[in-house]
Amino acid sequence: MQSEHHDLVHEFPEFREKIHDLKLSDHHFKKLFDEYHKLDREVYRVEYNIEPRSDTALEDLKKRRLAIKDELYHILAHGIPKSGTAGM
């Protein structure tokens, strides 16, 4: 199944300004934000056969992207990282 990019601002439009502010002021958030978008580009490239990989590899990428997205949402909604996810 092919999909489109999952840009974080489009995923969480209610946090548009907060995303921008945290990218500039919070190193951990910026690192997660960059990793999320890197994984999103990888998923897109695999789904469109630009960089073919196995279904298992694609699922692993999607799971990593989702875990980071969950942590980013937690930071946006609650202001703190989820415990146990540091170092992702």
C-alpha positions in Angstrom: 0.0 0.0 0.0 1.5 3.3 -1.0 1.0 6.4 1.0 1.9 10.1 1.0 4.4 11.9 3.2 3.3 12.2 6.9 4.7 15.7 7.6 4.4 16.4 11.3 2.7 19.8 10.8 0.0 18.1 8.7 -0.3 15.3 11.2 -0.7 17.8 14.1 -2.0 21.1 12.7 -3.2 22.2 16.1 0.5 22.3 17.2 1.9 24.2 14.2 3.4 27.0 16.3 4.5 24.8 19.1 6.4 22.5 16.6 8.1 25.6 15.2 9.1 26.9 18.6 10.3 23.6 19.9 12.4 23.0 16.8 14.3 26.2 17.7 14.5 25.8 21.5 14.6 22.1 22.4 17.5 20.0 21.1 15.8 16.7 22.0 12.6 17.7 20.1 14.6 18.9 17.1 16.6 15.6 17.0 13.3 13.5 17.2 11.7 15.8 14.6 14.6 15.3 12.2 14.7 11.5 12.7 10.9 11.3 12.2 11.1 13.1 8.8 14.2 11.1 7.8 12.2 7.9 8.5 9.1 9.3 6.7 11.2 9.9 3.6 12.6 6.4 3.8 9.1 4.9 4.1 8.0 6.9 1.1 11.0 5.8 -1.0 10.4 2.2 -0.2 6.7 2.3 -0.8 7.3 3.9 -4.3 10.1 1.4 -5.1 12.7 4.1 -5.3 14.7 2.1 -2.8 13.2 -1.4 -2.7 13.3 -3.3 0.5 11.5 -6.3 2.0 8.1 -6.0 3.6 9.6 -6.7 7.0 12.1 -3.9 6.6 9.3 -1.5 5.6 7.2 -2.5 8.6 10.2 -1.9 10.8 10.7 1.6 9.4 7.0 2.3 9.9 7.1 1.1 13.5 10.1 3.3 14.3 8.4 6.3 12.7 5.3 5.7 14.7 7.2 5.4 18.0 9.0 8.7 17.3 5.7 10.3 16.3 4.1 9.1 19.6 7.0 10.7 21.6 6.7 13.9 19.6 3.0 14.1 20.3 3.6 13.4 24.0 6.0 16.3 24.1 3.6 18.6 22.2 0.6 17.7 24.3 2.3 17.4 27.7 5.5 19.3 27.5 7.7 16.3 28.5 9.2 13.3 26.8 7.6 9.9 27.5 9.6 8.0 30.0 11.6 5.0 28.7 12.0 6.4 25.2 15.1 8.5 25.6 17.9 7.6 23.2 15.7 6.5 20.3 
